[in-house]
Amino acid sequence: MAESQKEKPDAQRVAILRSLPLEVKKQITGEEAEAFMFNRELPESLLEKLKDYLIEE
């Protein structure tokens, strides 16, 4: 049954997306948002849009 359940997005990552300014959120595509929420490899296009909000480790 676990295999048939859909993967759930990371709640913290969803909260981060919601906290972004509206003008930034409008630029993010569904594919980019999905990659971010499900902790997948982020597209370069999304990294460019979020560059002012990311902290490099």
C-alpha positions as CSV (number, residue, x, y, z in Angstrom):
1,M,0.0,0.0,0.0
2,A,2.9,2.4,0.7
3,E,3.9,2.3,-2.9
4,S,0.5,3.4,-4.1
5,Q,0.4,6.4,-1.7
6,K,1.6,9.7,-3.2
7,E,4.8,11.2,-2.0
8,K,4.0,14.1,0.4
9,P,5.8,17.5,-0.1
10,D,8.2,18.7,2.6
11,A,6.1,21.0,4.9
12,Q,9.0,23.3,5.6
13,R,9.7,23.7,1.9
14,V,6.0,24.4,1.2
15,A,6.1,27.1,3.9
16,I,9.2,28.6,2.4
17,L,7.5,28.9,-1.0
18,R,4.5,30.5,0.6
19,S,6.6,33.1,2.3
20,L,8.3,34.3,-0.9
21,P,7.2,37.7,-2.2
22,L,4.3,37.6,-4.6
23,E,6.3,38.8,-7.6
24,V,8.8,35.9,-7.1
25,K,6.0,33.3,-6.6
26,K,4.4,34.4,-9.9
27,Q,7.7,33.6,-11.8
28,I,8.0,30.1,-10.4
29,T,6.6,27.3,-12.7
30,G,4.7,24.3,-11.4
31,E,7.7,22.1,-12.3
32,E,10.1,24.3,-10.3
33,A,7.8,24.4,-7.3
34,E,7.4,20.6,-7.4
35,A,11.1,20.1,-7.5
36,F,11.6,22.4,-4.5
37,M,8.8,20.9,-2.4
38,F,9.8,17.3,-3.0
39,N,13.5,18.0,-2.4
40,R,14.6,17.1,-5.9
41,E,17.4,18.5,-7.9
42,L,16.5,22.2,-8.5
43,P,16.5,23.5,-12.1
44,E,18.9,26.3,-12.8
45,S,16.0,28.5,-13.7
46,L,14.6,28.2,-10.2
47,L,18.0,28.8,-8.6
48,E,18.3,32.0,-10.6
49,K,14.9,33.1,-9.4
50,L,15.7,32.4,-5.7
51,K,19.3,33.6,-5.7
52,D,18.5,36.5,-3.4
53,Y,16.8,34.2,-0.9
54,L,19.3,31.3,-0.8
55,I,22.2,30.9,1.6
56,E,25.2,28.9,0.3
57,E,26.6,26.3,2.7
